[in-house]
């Protein structure tokens, strides 16, 4: 027996007819879709940026209760010592730093010595305890043990293509272009596994390596005879022994020493509020674009309804009910909005990935468009809601179409 002929359902007919109406006016359809898509894309980029920046800031400062360094801007101290994205406020005397060792309120102290870089990646003199802050593990080789040994973060090794046993020279200053310390070359002894933290972008070595690099002009025997008097470190990363330390220890350091204590939690929150202001401004602009898309869709659907009023009246005479006509116009708005939302989501992720590639070239924070945040589901719902709102009045007009008067005017 022959198969029965295919008969599309009423819902399928409705979808085909709504699609045909949109296809009939391709320019208007394109403009409405692209306007909404641009607004959605901008919000997607902002959502991805905000989520990844907040995650990065929180992850990099996790486990660090206080940073001690030279007096100056506390935010600058946090940015330079934890996130490695600003100049230090200065150095502090090693003798002053040692006064905090053994303090009953302090659990651990990790010193940092900054001041040099290699191809834009910072060289950080520190102790092995720094790796525990980020749960960093060795992937190849070993940790630094002697002066001028260097262990590379995963991103540094990948970008510079340095291998175990290779040597390189650091340059003065925290950016590329400074004078090189050719008399004090580093040797790569280890490469860290990727952590997704700031440790990936650092060249790690001992503090004595940093001192030696800046004292290479002095006689070795003279250096060996020197004590640590007058030597400096840049900052101290501190973990509290008790939460009560947060109420008194920073005030004690700030008021009774030549050093400054800053809270990563407080300064990070302040930084996020500053970043959030700019993000909110761009988000407001994106909302204006979506509102413009709503108005544009409303006008387009109204015009389409006026042009197709006779067609709708004929449909009524052929048995289409008021609810069917209402659903037809409403579906057009939903199709426009859905198409705009999907294209906007795709454009937003492409733009975010492009920004991530640029950040990678400039060796800034890792940023990717190859991820998804839960707020995007709400964004799709909002975009479709915009289409429904734009279509509701034209749909009501279609619902109230008077067959006799419409056909009499034609």
C-alpha positions, 0 to 999 in steps of 0.5 A: 500500500502506498504511504499516505501523503504527508500532511503538516500539522497546524503548528507546522503550517503556522511556522511555515507561514510565519517564516515565509512572511519574514522571508518576504521582507529580507532587509527588514528581517536582517536589520531587526535581527542584527540590531538585537544580535548586537545588543545580545553579543555585547551583553555576552562579552560582558558576562564572560568578561565579568565572570572570568575576571572575578574568578581569576581575581578570587582564585589568585588571591585565595589563601592570602590574608594580607600583603605587607610591603612599602607604604603607598597605595594598598590597591597597587600593592595587591595588584603588583604582589598578587596579580603581577599587573602593576608596579610595586610600591617600593621595597622593604628592608629584609630586617623589617620583614624578619620582625614578623617571623614568629608572630603569634598571629601569623601562620605562614610568610612568603616573601617576594622580590620583584624588579626584573622580567624575561620577554614580558614575563615577570621574574619573581624571587620567592620561596617554595611555599609560594607554590602551595598558595596555588597548588602548583606542581612540577611537570618537568625537572625540579624546583629551583635550588641554587642561585640563578636556577629558574622554574618556569610557569606553564604559560612562560614555557609555552610562549618562550619555548624554553626547555630544561637546561636552557639559559636566558638573561633577565632584563631590568624592569617589569616589562620588556625592553629593559637592560639585560643582566648578561653577566647573570644568566638563569638556567631552566631547571623545571617547568610547572604544570598548568594551574590556571592561576598567576603562577602560570605567567611567572619565572620563579627563582630564589630571592638570592637569585634576584639579589645576585642578579643586581649585584653581579657587578660586585666581587663574588668574594665581597658578596659572600662576606656581606651580611643581609644587612641593607638587603630588601624584598618587595613584599610579604604574602601572609596567612593568618593563624587565626581570623582574629588577626584580621582585626588587629594585625594590619593596624599594628603594622600600619601604625608601628612600622615603616611597612604597609599592610593591605587586605586582598579581600577588601582591595579585590572587592574595591577593584571589582567595583571599579571594573563593575562601573565600566561594565555597567555602563557598557551593559546599559548601552547594550540594553539600549540596543535591545530596546531599539530592536524591540521598537524596530520589531514592533514597527516592522510587525505592524507594517507587515500586518497592515500590508497583509491585512487582506491576506489575514481576512482571506485566511479567516474566511477559509477557517482560520480562527482569531487565535490562529492569526494571533499566534501567527503574528506572535510567532513572527516576533518570537522567530525574529527574537530567537534568531537574533539571540542565537546570532548574538550569542555566537557573535559574543563568544567569537568576540570574546575569543578574539579578545582572548587571543589578543590578551594572549599576545599581550601576555595579559590575563587568560580570557576565552570565549570557549565557555558558557555562563548560566546567565546566558540562558536568562539572556536568551529568555529575555531576548525572546521576551523582547520579541513577544513584547514587540509582537503583542500589539500587532498580534492583538490587532490581527486577533481583532481583524474584521473580515467584512470591513477588510474585504470591503476596502479591497 
